[in-house]
Amino acid sequence: MKTLVTINNINKIYQQGQVNTHALQDVSLQIQEGEFIAISGPSGCGKSTLLSILGLLDTASDGQYVLADIDTKTLNVDQRSQVRNKHIGYVFQSFNLIDSLTVFENVALPLEHRGASKKDIKSAVEKQLAAVNMTGRLDHTPSQLSGGQQQRVAIARALVGEPDLLLVDEPTGNLDSQNGDAVMQLLLELNRQGTTIVMVTHDERYSRMAKRQIRLFDGKVLVEQQEAVA
Ligand SMILES: Nc1ncnc2c1ncn2[C@@H]1O[C@H](COP(=O)(O)OP(=O)(O)OP(=O)(O)O)[C@@H](O)[C@H]1O
Protein backbone atom coordinates (compact mmCIF):
# COMPACT_ATOMS: atom_id res chain seq x y z
CA MET A 1 0.00 0.00 0.00
CA LYS A 2 1.18 3.52 -0.80
CA THR A 3 1.85 6.10 1.90
CA LEU A 4 -0.38 9.13 1.34
CA VAL A 5 0.43 11.23 4.40
CA THR A 6 3.48 11.47 6.62
CA ILE A 7 3.58 13.88 9.50
CA ASN A 8 6.64 14.01 11.68
CA ASN A 9 6.78 15.71 15.08
CA ILE A 10 4.08 18.26 14.38
CA ASN A 11 3.59 20.93 17.01
CA LYS A 12 0.92 23.60 17.02
CA ILE A 13 1.08 26.53 19.38
CA TYR A 14 -1.70 29.11 19.33
CA GLN A 15 -0.62 32.50 20.61
CA GLN A 16 -3.26 34.80 21.97
CA GLY A 17 -1.84 37.80 23.76
CA GLN A 18 0.20 36.48 26.68
CA VAL A 19 -1.38 33.01 26.49
CA ASN A 20 0.18 30.15 24.53
CA THR A 21 -1.82 26.98 23.94
CA HIS A 22 0.21 23.96 22.91
CA ALA A 23 -2.60 22.30 20.94
CA LEU A 24 -0.49 19.55 19.32
CA GLN A 25 2.70 18.14 20.81
CA ASP A 26 5.11 16.10 18.70
CA VAL A 27 2.39 14.28 16.79
CA SER A 28 3.65 11.82 14.17
CA LEU A 29 1.44 9.80 11.88
CA GLN A 30 1.51 7.91 8.61
CA ILE A 31 -1.61 7.32 6.55
CA GLN A 32 -1.72 4.69 3.83
CA GLU A 33 -4.03 4.86 0.83
CA GLY A 34 -7.37 3.20 1.55
CA GLU A 35 -7.30 3.63 5.33
CA PHE A 36 -10.25 4.74 7.45
CA ILE A 37 -8.95 6.47 10.57
CA ALA A 38 -11.08 7.81 13.41
CA ILE A 39 -9.60 10.47 15.67
CA SER A 40 -11.24 10.84 19.04
CA GLY A 41 -10.49 12.30 22.44
CA PRO A 42 -11.90 14.80 24.92
CA SER A 43 -12.90 18.35 24.05
CA GLY A 44 -9.86 20.56 23.46
CA CYS A 45 -7.39 17.69 22.89
CA GLY A 46 -6.46 18.94 19.41
CA LYS A 47 -8.64 16.88 17.05
CA SER A 48 -9.86 19.78 14.90
CA THR A 49 -6.41 21.36 14.92
CA LEU A 50 -4.89 18.16 13.55
CA LEU A 51 -7.59 17.87 10.89
CA SER A 52 -7.13 21.52 9.82
CA ILE A 53 -3.39 20.98 9.43
CA LEU A 54 -3.98 17.79 7.42
CA GLY A 55 -6.47 19.76 5.30
CA LEU A 56 -3.99 22.61 4.70
CA LEU A 57 -6.45 25.01 6.28
CA ASP A 58 -3.88 25.78 8.96
CA THR A 59 -0.13 25.30 9.33
CA ALA A 60 1.86 23.59 12.06
CA SER A 61 4.19 25.68 14.20
CA ASP A 62 6.90 23.14 13.41
CA GLY A 63 7.32 19.62 12.12
CA GLN A 64 6.98 18.06 8.70
CA TYR A 65 3.86 17.32 6.66
CA VAL A 66 4.22 15.41 3.40
CA LEU A 67 1.05 14.84 1.37
CA ALA A 68 1.13 12.74 -1.81
CA ASP A 69 4.94 13.12 -1.96
CA ILE A 70 4.69 16.92 -1.64
CA ASP A 71 6.52 18.54 1.27
CA THR A 72 3.86 21.10 2.18
CA LYS A 73 6.42 23.42 3.80
CA THR A 74 7.72 24.38 0.36
CA LEU A 75 4.32 25.63 -0.88
CA ASN A 76 3.36 29.29 -1.21
CA VAL A 77 -0.23 30.40 -0.58
CA ASP A 78 -1.43 29.78 -4.15
CA GLN A 79 0.26 26.40 -4.35
CA ARG A 80 -1.27 25.39 -1.02
CA SER A 81 -4.77 26.12 -2.28
CA GLN A 82 -4.06 24.24 -5.51
CA VAL A 83 -2.78 21.22 -3.57
CA ARG A 84 -5.80 21.45 -1.26
CA ASN A 85 -8.20 21.62 -4.20
CA LYS A 86 -6.59 18.66 -5.97
CA HIS A 87 -5.79 16.31 -3.10
CA ILE A 88 -8.20 17.07 -0.25
CA GLY A 89 -11.93 16.91 0.36
CA TYR A 90 -13.15 18.44 3.62
CA VAL A 91 -16.50 17.84 5.30
CA PHE A 92 -17.47 20.14 8.17
CA GLN A 93 -19.80 19.39 11.06
CA SER A 94 -21.99 22.33 10.04
CA PHE A 95 -22.03 21.31 6.33
CA ASN A 96 -20.83 24.80 5.16
CA LEU A 97 -22.96 24.74 2.04
CA ILE A 98 -23.73 28.07 0.36
CA ASP A 99 -27.42 28.78 0.61
CA SER A 100 -27.59 31.19 -2.32
CA LEU A 101 -26.47 28.34 -4.60
CA THR A 102 -28.36 25.21 -5.62
CA VAL A 103 -27.24 21.71 -4.67
CA PHE A 104 -25.75 21.29 -8.16
CA GLU A 105 -23.86 24.59 -7.94
CA ASN A 106 -22.52 23.80 -4.46
CA VAL A 107 -21.13 20.46 -5.57
CA ALA A 108 -19.71 22.01 -8.75
CA LEU A 109 -17.61 24.59 -6.86
CA PRO A 110 -14.32 22.66 -6.50
CA LEU A 111 -14.34 21.84 -10.23
CA GLU A 112 -15.13 25.43 -11.18
CA HIS A 113 -12.12 26.57 -9.17
CA ARG A 114 -10.08 24.17 -11.27
CA GLY A 115 -11.49 25.64 -14.48
CA ALA A 116 -13.10 22.36 -15.61
CA SER A 117 -15.39 22.42 -18.66
CA LYS A 118 -19.19 22.67 -18.23
CA LYS A 119 -19.59 19.18 -19.69
CA ASP A 120 -17.07 17.60 -17.30
CA ILE A 121 -18.61 19.46 -14.35
CA LYS A 122 -22.11 18.24 -15.22
CA SER A 123 -21.12 14.60 -15.50
CA ALA A 124 -18.92 14.63 -12.36
CA VAL A 125 -21.55 16.43 -10.23
CA GLU A 126 -24.34 14.11 -11.36
CA LYS A 127 -22.19 11.03 -10.73
CA GLN A 128 -21.24 12.22 -7.24
CA LEU A 129 -24.79 13.17 -6.26
CA ALA A 130 -25.93 9.73 -7.40
CA ALA A 131 -23.22 8.14 -5.23
CA VAL A 132 -24.63 9.89 -2.15
CA ASN A 133 -28.20 9.16 -3.19
CA MET A 134 -29.15 12.80 -3.78
CA THR A 135 -30.24 12.68 -7.42
CA GLY A 136 -33.51 14.52 -7.85
CA ARG A 137 -32.54 17.44 -5.60
CA LEU A 138 -30.20 19.24 -7.99
CA ASP A 139 -32.17 22.49 -8.06
CA HIS A 140 -32.98 22.67 -4.36
CA THR A 141 -31.11 25.07 -2.13
CA PRO A 142 -29.48 23.69 1.05
CA SER A 143 -32.13 25.21 3.34
CA GLN A 144 -34.77 23.13 1.55
CA LEU A 145 -33.00 19.93 2.64
CA SER A 146 -32.84 18.00 5.90
CA GLY A 147 -29.59 17.99 7.89
CA GLY A 148 -28.77 14.46 6.71
CA GLN A 149 -29.36 15.44 3.09
CA GLN A 150 -27.21 18.56 3.49
CA GLN A 151 -24.39 16.45 4.88
CA ARG A 152 -24.67 14.05 1.92
CA VAL A 153 -24.43 17.02 -0.46
CA ALA A 154 -21.39 18.28 1.50
CA ILE A 155 -19.79 14.84 1.10
CA ALA A 156 -20.53 14.93 -2.66
CA ARG A 157 -18.87 18.37 -2.87
CA ALA A 158 -15.83 17.07 -0.99
CA LEU A 159 -15.50 14.09 -3.33
CA VAL A 160 -16.37 15.60 -6.71
CA GLY A 161 -12.76 16.45 -7.52
CA GLU A 162 -11.69 12.87 -6.69
CA PRO A 163 -9.33 13.90 -3.87
CA ASP A 164 -6.81 11.46 -2.41
CA LEU A 165 -7.87 12.22 1.14
CA LEU A 166 -11.32 12.85 2.62
CA LEU A 167 -11.24 14.69 5.96
CA VAL A 168 -14.45 14.74 7.97
CA ASP A 169 -14.92 16.75 11.16
CA GLU A 170 -17.74 15.43 13.36
CA PRO A 171 -19.85 14.51 10.31
CA THR A 172 -22.73 13.30 12.46
CA GLY A 173 -22.50 16.01 15.13
CA ASN A 174 -25.47 18.00 13.89
CA LEU A 175 -27.61 15.01 12.94
CA ASP A 176 -30.10 12.81 14.75
CA SER A 177 -29.06 9.19 15.21
CA GLN A 178 -30.91 7.92 12.13
CA ASN A 179 -29.33 10.47 9.79
CA GLY A 180 -26.00 10.09 11.60
CA ASP A 181 -26.07 6.32 11.02
CA ALA A 182 -26.88 6.86 7.33
CA VAL A 183 -23.96 9.28 6.87
CA MET A 184 -21.66 6.84 8.67
CA GLN A 185 -22.78 3.97 6.41
CA LEU A 186 -22.11 6.20 3.40
CA LEU A 187 -18.57 6.94 4.62
CA LEU A 188 -17.94 3.22 5.21
CA GLU A 189 -19.16 2.44 1.69
CA LEU A 190 -16.97 5.18 0.17
CA ASN A 191 -14.01 3.72 2.06
CA ARG A 192 -14.85 0.21 0.76
CA GLN A 193 -14.69 1.72 -2.73
CA GLY A 194 -11.19 3.03 -2.01
CA THR A 195 -11.56 6.52 -0.51
CA THR A 196 -9.00 7.26 2.22
CA ILE A 197 -10.82 8.85 5.17
CA VAL A 198 -9.76 10.59 8.36
CA MET A 199 -12.73 11.34 10.59
CA VAL A 200 -12.88 13.28 13.84
CA THR A 201 -15.69 12.08 16.08
CA HIS A 202 -16.83 12.24 19.69
CA ASP A 203 -19.03 9.24 19.14
CA GLU A 204 -17.43 5.97 20.30
CA ARG A 205 -19.95 3.95 18.31
CA TYR A 206 -18.74 5.54 15.09
CA SER A 207 -15.04 5.60 15.93
CA ARG A 208 -15.19 1.82 16.56
CA MET A 209 -16.39 1.34 12.97
CA ALA A 210 -13.12 2.74 11.59
CA LYS A 211 -10.30 0.34 10.77
CA ARG A 212 -7.83 2.41 12.78
CA GLN A 213 -8.55 4.49 15.84
CA ILE A 214 -6.34 7.21 17.24
CA ARG A 215 -7.07 8.78 20.62
CA LEU A 216 -5.61 12.17 21.41
CA PHE A 217 -5.17 13.58 24.88
CA ASP A 218 -3.72 17.03 25.62
CA GLY A 219 -2.40 17.34 22.08
CA LYS A 220 -0.60 13.99 22.09
CA VAL A 221 -1.39 10.58 20.61
CA LEU A 222 -2.51 8.58 23.65
CA VAL A 223 -3.49 5.25 22.11
CA GLU A 224 -3.68 3.78 18.68
CA GLN A 225 -5.69 0.71 17.75
CA GLN A 226 -5.80 -1.06 14.46
CA GLU A 227 -8.30 -3.66 13.33
CA ALA A 228 -6.49 -6.99 12.85
CA VAL A 229 -6.18 -7.92 9.20
CA ALA A 230 -7.68 -11.41 8.72
N1 LIG B 1 -7.70 29.71 16.89
C1 LIG B 1 -7.33 29.36 18.12
N2 LIG B 1 -6.72 30.25 18.94
C2 LIG B 1 -6.31 29.92 20.18
N3 LIG B 1 -6.47 28.69 20.71
C3 LIG B 1 -7.08 27.76 19.95
C4 LIG B 1 -7.55 28.05 18.63
N4 LIG B 1 -8.12 26.92 18.12
C5 LIG B 1 -8.02 25.98 19.07
N5 LIG B 1 -7.39 26.47 20.17
C6 LIG B 1 -7.07 25.73 21.40
O1 LIG B 1 -6.31 24.58 21.03
C7 LIG B 1 -6.71 23.44 21.78
C8 LIG B 1 -7.18 22.36 20.82
O2 LIG B 1 -8.37 22.80 20.17
P1 LIG B 1 -9.16 21.89 19.11
O3 LIG B 1 -10.28 22.71 18.56
O4 LIG B 1 -8.19 21.31 18.14
O5 LIG B 1 -9.72 20.73 20.05
P2 LIG B 1 -10.80 19.59 19.73
O6 LIG B 1 -10.23 18.33 20.27
O7 LIG B 1 -11.16 19.62 18.28
O8 LIG B 1 -12.01 20.09 20.63
P3 LIG B 1 -13.61 19.86 20.46
O9 LIG B 1 -13.84 18.39 20.60
O10 LIG B 1 -14.19 20.62 21.61
O11 LIG B 1 -14.00 20.40 19.11
C9 LIG B 1 -7.81 23.92 22.74
O12 LIG B 1 -7.21 24.21 23.98
C10 LIG B 1 -8.32 25.19 22.09
O13 LIG B 1 -8.80 26.10 23.05
The ligand as a Tripos MOL2 file, in Angstrom:
@<TRIPOS>MOLECULE
LIG
   31    33     1     0     0
SMALL
NO_CHARGES

@<TRIPOS>ATOM
      1 N1         -7.6990   29.7140   16.8940 N.pl3     1 LIG1
      2 C1         -7.3290   29.3630   18.1230 C.ar      1 LIG1
      3 N2         -6.7220   30.2490   18.9400 N.ar      1 LIG1
      4 C2         -6.3120   29.9180   20.1840 C.ar      1 LIG1
      5 N3         -6.4670   28.6860   20.7110 N.ar      1 LIG1
      6 C3         -7.0840   27.7560   19.9480 C.ar      1 LIG1
      7 C4         -7.5510   28.0510   18.6290 C.ar      1 LIG1
      8 N4         -8.1220   26.9230   18.1190 N.ar      1 LIG1
      9 C5         -8.0200   25.9850   19.0700 C.ar      1 LIG1
     10 N5         -7.3930   26.4730   20.1730 N.ar      1 LIG1
     11 C6         -7.0690   25.7280   21.4050 C.3       1 LIG1
     12 O1         -6.3130   24.5800   21.0330 O.3       1 LIG1
     13 C7         -6.7120   23.4390   21.7780 C.3       1 LIG1
     14 C8         -7.1790   22.3570   20.8170 C.3       1 LIG1
     15 O2         -8.3680   22.7980   20.1680 O.3       1 LIG1
     16 P1         -9.1590   21.8910   19.1140 P.3       1 LIG1
     17 O3        -10.2810   22.7110   18.5600 O.co2     1 LIG1
     18 O4         -8.1950   21.3070   18.1420 O.co2     1 LIG1
     19 O5         -9.7220   20.7250   20.0470 O.3       1 LIG1
     20 P2        -10.8020   19.5910   19.7340 P.3       1 LIG1
     21 O6        -10.2330   18.3270   20.2730 O.co2     1 LIG1
     22 O7        -11.1590   19.6190   18.2830 O.co2     1 LIG1
     23 O8        -12.0140   20.0890   20.6290 O.3       1 LIG1
     24 P3        -13.6060   19.8570   20.4630 P.3       1 LIG1
     25 O9        -13.8360   18.3850   20.6030 O.co2     1 LIG1
     26 O10       -14.1870   20.6230   21.6060 O.co2     1 LIG1
     27 O11       -13.9970   20.3950   19.1090 O.co2     1 LIG1
     28 C9         -7.8090   23.9240   22.7370 C.3       1 LIG1
     29 O12        -7.2060   24.2060   23.9800 O.3       1 LIG1
     30 C10        -8.3230   25.1920   22.0860 C.3       1 LIG1
     31 O13        -8.8010   26.1000   23.0530 O.3       1 LIG1
@<TRIPOS>BOND
     1     1     2 1
     2     2     3 ar
     3     2     7 ar
     4     3     4 ar
     5     4     5 ar
     6     5     6 ar
     7     6     7 ar
     8     6    10 ar
     9     7     8 ar
    10     8     9 ar
    11     9    10 ar
    12    10    11 1
    13    11    12 1
    14    11    30 1
    15    12    13 1
    16    13    14 1
    17    13    28 1
    18    14    15 1
    19    15    16 1
    20    16    17 2
    21    16    18 1
    22    16    19 1
    23    19    20 1
    24    20    21 2
    25    20    22 1
    26    20    23 1
    27    23    24 1
    28    24    25 2
    29    24    26 1
    30    24    27 1
    31    28    29 1
    32    28    30 1
    33    30    31 1
@<TRIPOS>SUBSTRUCTURE
     1 LIG1         1 GROUP 0 **** ****
